[in-house]
Amino acid sequence: MDHSPPHRDWLAGWRAWLKRGAYSGCGRDRWQRPVEVIAALHIRPGACIAEIGCGGGYFAFHLASAAGPQGKVYAVDVDPDLVDDIAARVRRRRVDNIETILAAAAEPHLPAAAIDLVFTSNAYHHLSDRAAYFRRVRSSLTPNGHVAIIDSNGTGWFNKLFGHWTPRAVIENEMHAAGYRLERAPAIVPRQHFLIFALEA
């Protein structure tokens, strides 16, 4: 029997709505340039993608559209409110190729050897022991899999004040330690690093 408060679902939905608004920010499409970002990822129809730290789902639906009906997107986050919110929106929109995963802080719970692209936007700086984290991610990638990282480059007082950014050299060094090599760095989002890594041979 469910003994939870009667308004739990309503409250969770309200919290998720507030969080989604905070993640999306004001005029995000203008500075995030999602169309250009998705194009730069070179996603093939039928691709299997994992978005780690999907937050309010801003990129998840873009990624699902690029992967097409035969593709798959795992929307991964540690926040149950946001994971439930995305799952509800997936059902409402009848999107068949997004599956949500409630992750642990140190483990994204991805399937083994299945992921063509791991994508993360504005979440890298939240991860702890990132080299170890992405070493674990390696087992989920296909042999030609890639990891795309978008993270703030420190532009703006908010990111600097609250530490919501990562220097590019730190990302590159940590990913190299995890067993990846930088393949490309598309110059698309001025406020952020955009780095695409492949597995080391």
Number of C-alpha atoms within 10 A of each C-alpha: 3 5 5 8 8 9 9 10 13 10 13 16 17 14 15 22 16 13 16 19 13 12 16 15 10 10 8 12 12 9 13 18 13 18 10 12 18 15 10 16 18 9 19 12 15 16 20 25 27 30 26 24 24 27 29 24 22 18 18 24 17 15 27 25 18 20 20 18 15 12 20 24 27 23 30 26 24 19 18 14 23 27 24 18 22 25 19 13 12 17 12 9 9 10 15 15 20 24 17 21 23 19 19 12 13 15 13 22 14 19 13 12 14 17 26 22 25 24 23 21 22 20 20 19 16 14 13 11 10 18 19 14 18 24 17 17 21 21 15 22 25 16 15 10 19 24 28 21 22 23 24 26 19 19 12 10 9 11 14 14 10 8 13 17 23 21 14 17 9 10 20 16 14 19 23 18 15 20 16 23 19 19 14 14 15 14 12 16 19 13 15 23 24 23 19 22 22 20 20 10 7
